[in-house]
């Protein structure tokens, strides 16, 4: 049996089970005056992460918690100015920011956890969560 891989819980964005099919979920990593605020979205059979900031106006995309998508859940929507973005690439398709894109956050899925992506995990490894120090 492979040795358990320790996971820094500060790098956990959400549980995959908590992310609805075709859904999105906000997260905050870090504390203090400048935490990283992002969101994760199911796209193309996987997950994508983006900084929660409109490239047009620089403010958060959502006005309500976890509300990042159009009613049909096909696109990411900026709630302030109506800009529409592809879920797979973050590229603006319509609205006041043509040619711009959301800033990506690399993510990885390990077991049922969505994590910030700088974690290296061998295939088939067992997972043991390590509380943040």
For each residue, the residues with C-beta under 8 A, 3 or more apart:
1: 126
2: 122 124 125 126
3: 125 126
4: 125 126 127 128
5: 110 121 122 125 126 127 128
6: 128 129 130
7: 11 12 110 113 115 119 127 128 129 130
8: 11 119 130 132
9: 12 129 130 131 132
10: 29 30 132
11: 7 8 29 115 116 118 119
12: 7 9 113 114 115
13: 25 27 29 38 40 49 107 114 115 116
14: 18 19 25 27 40 113 114
15: 18 19 112 113 114
16: 19 47 109 112 113 114
17: 112
18: 14 15 25
19: 14 15 16 23 24 25 40 42 47 114
20: 23 42
21: 42
22: 42 69 73
23: 19 20 41 42 66 69 73
24: 19 39 40 41 42 66 67 68 69 76
25: 13 14 18 19 39 40 41 66
26: 37 38 39 52 62 65 66 68
27: 13 14 37 38 39 40
28: 35 36 37 38
29: 10 11 13 35 36 38 116
30: 10 34 35 36
31: 35
32: 35
33:
34: 30
35: 28 29 30 31 32
36: 28 29 30 51 105
37: 26 27 28 51 52 53 60
38: 13 26 27 28 29 49 50 51 52 105
39: 24 25 26 27 49 50 52 61 62 66 68
40: 13 14 19 24 25 27 47 48 49 107 114
41: 23 24 25 47 48 49 50 68 69 76 87
42: 19 20 21 22 23 24 46 47 87
43: 46 47 48 87 88
44: 87 88
45:
46: 42 43 109
47: 16 19 40 41 42 43 107 109 114
48: 40 41 43 87 88 90 104 107
49: 13 38 39 40 41 104 105 106 107 114 116
50: 38 39 41 76 90 102 103 104 105
51: 36 37 38 102 103 104 105
52: 26 37 38 39 60 61 62
53: 37 58 59 60 61 102 103
54: 57 58 59 60 61 78 80 81 83 97
55: 58 92 97 100 101 102 103
56: 78 81 83 95 96 97 100
57: 54 78 80 81 96
58: 53 54 55
59: 53 54 80
60: 37 52 53 54 63
61: 39 52 53 54 68 76 77 78 79 80 102
62: 26 39 52 65 66 67 68 79
63: 60 67 79 80
64: 67 79
65: 26 62
66: 23 24 25 26 39 62
67: 24 62 63 64 79
68: 24 26 39 41 61 62 76 77
69: 22 23 24 41 73 74 75 76 77 87
70: 73 74 75 76 77 84
71:
72:
73: 22 23 69 70
74: 69 70 87
75: 69 70 84 85 86 87 93
76: 24 41 50 61 68 69 70 84 85 86 87 90 102
77: 61 68 69 70 82 83 84 85
78: 54 56 57 61 81 82 83 84 85 95
79: 61 62 63 64 67
80: 54 57 59 61 63
81: 54 56 57 78 95 96
82: 77 78 94 95
83: 54 56 77 78 92 94 95 96 97
84: 70 75 76 77 78 92 93 94 95
85: 75 76 77 78 90 91 92 93 101 102
86: 75 76 89 90 91 93
87: 41 42 43 44 48 69 74 75 76 90
88: 43 44 48
89: 86 101
90: 48 50 76 85 86 87 101 102 103 104
91: 85 86 100 101
92: 55 83 84 85 95 97 98 99 100 101
93: 75 84 85 86
94: 82 83 84 98
95: 56 78 81 82 83 84 92 98
96: 56 57 81 83
97: 54 55 56 83 92 100
98: 92 94 95
99: 92
100: 55 56 91 92 97
101: 55 85 89 90 91 92
102: 50 51 53 55 61 76 85 90
103: 50 51 53 55 90
104: 48 49 50 51 90
105: 36 38 49 50 51 116 117
106: 49 116 117 118
107: 13 40 47 48 49 114 115 116 117
108: 114 115 116 117 119 121
109: 16 46 47 113 114 115
110: 5 7 113 115 119 121 127
111: 127
112: 15 16 17
113: 7 12 14 15 16 109 110 127
114: 12 13 14 15 16 19 40 47 49 107 108 109
115: 7 11 12 13 107 108 109 110 119
116: 11 13 29 49 105 106 107 108 119
117: 105 106 107 108
118: 11 106
119: 7 8 11 108 110 115 116
120:
121: 5 108 110 125 127
122: 2 5 125
123:
124: 2
125: 2 3 4 5 121 122
126: 1 2 3 4 5
127: 4 5 7 110 111 113 121
128: 4 5 6 7
129: 6 7 9
130: 6 7 8 9
131: 9
132: 8 9 10
133:
